[in-house]
Amino acid sequence: MPHLVMLYSGNLDAVLDMPRLCRDAADAMLAVRDEHGAQVFPTGGTRVLAYPAPHFALADGGPAGRAAGAGKTGLSGADPGEYGFLYANLRMARGRSSATQQRAGAAVLAALRAHLDPVMATRHIGLTVQVDEGQEVFGAKHSTLHPLFRKD
């Protein structure tokens, strides 16, 4: 942990570079520091996963967006009439301060917006970022990644 798991409408694959978005989100997570300047998330444990939803239904399906017109909704150009969404859930281990949680959420949001804002200028997309503390009922870890980053 931490894991950033993203679920998004499959129609965004045509307008976003999802591998680059994932890498930028991971880099943003790795850059988060706590109140003492320490890296919050372990490099070897940081995961970003993105899953397209090939089947989805959003709001009214597009008529309201098309009827509003680009000028009334703040969009530039013609609205293609399809909505999109990206839901990002950042799960981190318990015990981090509220300020650190806020910094982590803001960092992920900024990384995602860097990719989504240009697309949101031409179409209607909902973006949600949620940060949760993991409360494990069962937890097991097995990794050959962590030793790569230990400074022993």
Secondary structure, DSSP 8 states (H G I E B T S, - for coil): --EEEEEEEGGGGGTS-HHHHHHHHHHHHHH-B-TTS-BSS-GGG-EEEEEEESS---TTSSHHHHHHHHHHHT--S---S--EEEEEEEEE-TT--HHHHHHHHHHHHHHHHHHHHHHHTTS-EEEEEEEEE---SS-----SSHHHH---
